[in-house]
Amino acid sequence: MDAFLAEEYHRSEAARRAGNIGSAWHHLERAHIAAQVRLGPHCGSHLRMLRLAWRLRDWREVRGQVVRLALAPLGNLTGSLPVGNSGRSNVSPFAPMEIEPEIRLVLGLSASRSDRSSQNTVA
């Protein structure tokens, strides 16, 4: 997982330097989803998001990241994190979200969801 995080952070920074802010956020979101399972990396992902928001002078995102930095330790300690949440201020910090197949593999999950809604059963 550490190699995945390092690569996503590298890609985010490269995208930011190239002026591709959407891509920079995308890679930070992917890193956040993978990092959520460990307190240190989880907080680190929010710090990186906070830095980007600050550089962009996106004050809504700055406020959202400050709130998430405050909530992250509690969520990790209680095990009540919203699985797959992108970590951005444009989504509720409590909303679970779908996890991309590549990130599911990084987390040691099956590449596809295995819930009833994805199974085709014939009666």
C-alpha positions in Angstrom: 0.0 0.0 0.0 2.8 2.4 0.7 4.1 2.2 -2.9 0.5 2.9 -4.1 0.3 6.0 -1.9 3.7 7.3 -2.9 2.8 6.9 -6.6 -0.6 8.7 -6.2 1.1 11.5 -4.3 3.7 11.8 -7.0 1.1 11.8 -9.7 -0.9 14.5 -7.9 2.1 16.7 -7.5 3.1 16.3 -11.1 -0.5 17.1 -12.2 -0.5 20.2 -10.0 2.8 21.5 -11.4 1.4 20.9 -14.9 -1.7 23.0 -14.0 -4.0 20.0 -14.2 -5.8 20.6 -10.9 -8.6 18.1 -11.6 -6.1 15.3 -12.0 -4.2 16.5 -8.9 -7.4 16.1 -6.8 -8.2 12.8 -8.5 -4.9 11.3 -7.3 -5.3 12.7 -3.8 -8.7 11.2 -3.6 -7.4 7.8 -4.7 -4.7 8.0 -2.1 -7.2 9.0 0.6 -9.4 6.0 -0.1 -6.5 3.6 0.3 -5.0 5.5 3.3 -8.2 5.5 5.3 -7.4 2.2 6.9 -4.4 3.6 8.8 -4.5 6.7 11.0 -1.2 8.2 10.0 -1.6 7.9 6.3 -5.2 8.9 6.6 -4.3 12.2 8.3 -1.4 12.6 5.9 -3.8 12.4 2.9 -6.0 15.1 4.5 -2.9 17.3 5.1 -1.9 17.0 1.4 -5.5 17.9 0.4 -5.4 20.9 2.8 -2.1 22.1 1.3 -3.5 21.9 -2.2 -6.6 23.7 -1.2 -4.5 26.4 0.5 -2.3 26.8 -2.6 -5.5 27.2 -4.7 -7.0 29.6 -2.2 -10.1 27.3 -2.2 -11.4 28.4 1.3 -14.4 26.0 1.2 -12.0 23.1 0.7 -9.6 24.4 3.3 -12.5 24.5 5.9 -13.6 21.0 4.8 -10.1 19.6 5.2 -9.7 21.1 8.7 -12.9 19.5 9.8 -11.8 16.1 8.2 -8.5 16.3 10.0 -10.3 16.7 13.3 -12.7 13.8 12.5 -10.1 11.4 11.1 -8.6 10.2 14.4 -12.0 9.6 15.9 -13.2 7.7 12.8 -10.0 5.5 12.8 -10.1 4.8 16.5 -13.8 3.8 16.5 -13.7 2.0 13.2 -16.6 4.1 11.9 -15.1 5.5 8.7 -17.2 5.7 5.6 -15.6 3.2 3.3 -14.5 4.5 0.0 -15.1 8.2 0.8 -13.1 10.5 -1.4 -12.1 12.8 1.5 -13.1 16.0 -0.3 -15.3 18.7 1.0 -17.8 18.3 -1.9 -19.1 15.1 -0.3 -20.3 14.4 3.2 -17.5 13.1 5.5 -20.0 10.4 6.5 -21.0 9.1 3.1 -19.6 5.7 2.0 -18.7 5.5 -1.7 -17.9 2.8 -4.2 -14.2 1.8 -4.4 -12.4 1.5 -7.8 -11.3 -2.1 -8.6 -7.6 -1.1 -8.6 -7.9 0.4 -5.1 -9.9 -2.6 -3.9 -7.0 -4.8 -4.8 -4.5 -2.5 -3.0 -6.7 -2.9 0.1 -6.8 -6.7 -0.3 -10.4 -6.8 -1.3 -11.8 -8.6 -4.3 -11.7 -6.5 -7.5 -15.4 -6.5 -7.8 -18.2 -6.0 -5.2 -19.8 -9.1 -4.0 -23.1 -7.9 -2.7 -26.6 -9.2 -3.5 -27.3 -6.3 -5.9 -24.5 -7.5 -8.2 -25.6 -11.2 -8.3 -27.9 -12.4 -10.9 -30.1 -15.1 -9.4 -32.8 -16.9 -11.2 -35.8 -18.2 -9.2 
